[in-house]
Amino acid sequence: MESPAPRRRGWLLPGALGLLALLAAAVFAFWGDLVSTVLDPKVPFQTYSPPPQPDYALASAWYLRPASVSTRQADIFFVAPTTYDGGRNWNARIDHPAAAAQFREVMAPNYVGPFVGVGRVFAPRYRQASLYSLTTLREDAREARQFAYADVRRAFRDYLARDNGGRPFYIVGVEQGGTLAARLLSEEFVNDPRLETRLVAAYLIETIVPAENPPLLPCVERREAGCLAAWASVREGDFEASEHLRDRALVWNTQGELVNLSSRPAMCFNPLLGAVSDQPAAARLHLGAANATGLEWGARPAFMMRKVSAQCRNGVLVVSRPRSADLQQRGSWADRRKVPGFNLFYADLDADSKARLAAWNARQQGQQ
């Protein structure tokens, strides 16, 4: 007669495997919530002691700040995207090593690179709001982002006073940096209307901006200067991401507060067309994507042409899915929620920025 012990062991193994599978599925399903909880500073912003304020007279307060005058005619004031995950702090100190390394190795080559052909780059370090603050709509998170803006404003004023010398310039911001740059355009250009005459263009990449009463007139053709190109993108077929993007989008109101976009339309610039337009743009118009992550600063990446098509739909840029493995989002949960380590529109932005500088020069000659 068979003893009961082996029979019990025979039932225990499938049961244990089933339990492990159930636990693994639960961890997978709620992994984002678990990581987000770990990154939560768990202290109210009102009682939080932020890192020391940067002194923009010092070179250490800048990621990029040319030491000498360049032969290039224009400047680029670049506001970086999120590189700090979070944890104990709502806002990063400017010398956080991991955040600085990600700017140097990922963000600068992919998102500053397209603009180096038109001018000198000035990229301030600032006490950026953590990645966690971009994953929640809590008031603490909004205050952390408002706090970051004060640094960007001081850096821009310092750049104008010390470095600009009356030269034409671009403003480029990506993701969190784009949102901060949008407020910069709204406030600083109102305070000094002469700035608009020197602005070649503003590019707010992966940034939601209201289509109604934007801080600048939208770019409607490539032969235009002094205008705004802003867009936020999703992949073709990802309806959930599109709805999530709009539902959680925060924009500035006239009181300098971050509020929900709600049902208002968003501006959508299509880099393949060089215009704010709902017209579809076929892949044959795509000048080239690039994965420049890890490249030495100043090195020009190889372009992958005709990889994506794009169309603005309901204020969101819907982009086809590139097949190249180099153009797929990778990394940790946190890395996949930052702007990717490649730029689908690298060559398109390079060409667009050069066309707008030519338009700015033509306008200046016409006024003489």
Buried (B, 14 or more C-beta within 10 A) or exposed (E): EEEEEEEEEEEEEEEEEEEEEEEEEEEEEEEBEEBBEEBBBEEEBEEBEBBEEBEBEEEEBBBBBBEEEEEBBBBBBBBBBBBBBBBEBBBBBBEBEEBBEBBBBBBBBBBBBBBBEBBBBBBBBBBBBBBBBBBBEBEBBBBBBBBBBEBBBBBBBBBBEEBBEEBBBBBBBBBBBBBBBBBBBBBBBEEEEEBEEBBBBBBBBBBBBBBEEBBBEBBBEBEBBBBBBBBBBBBBEBEEBBEEBBEBBBBBEEEEEBEEBEEBEBBBBBBBBBBBBEEBBEBEBBBBBBBBBEBEBEEBBEBBEEBBBBBBBEBBBBBBEBEEEBBEEEEEBBBEBBBBBBBBBBBBBBBBBBBBBBBBBEBEEEEE
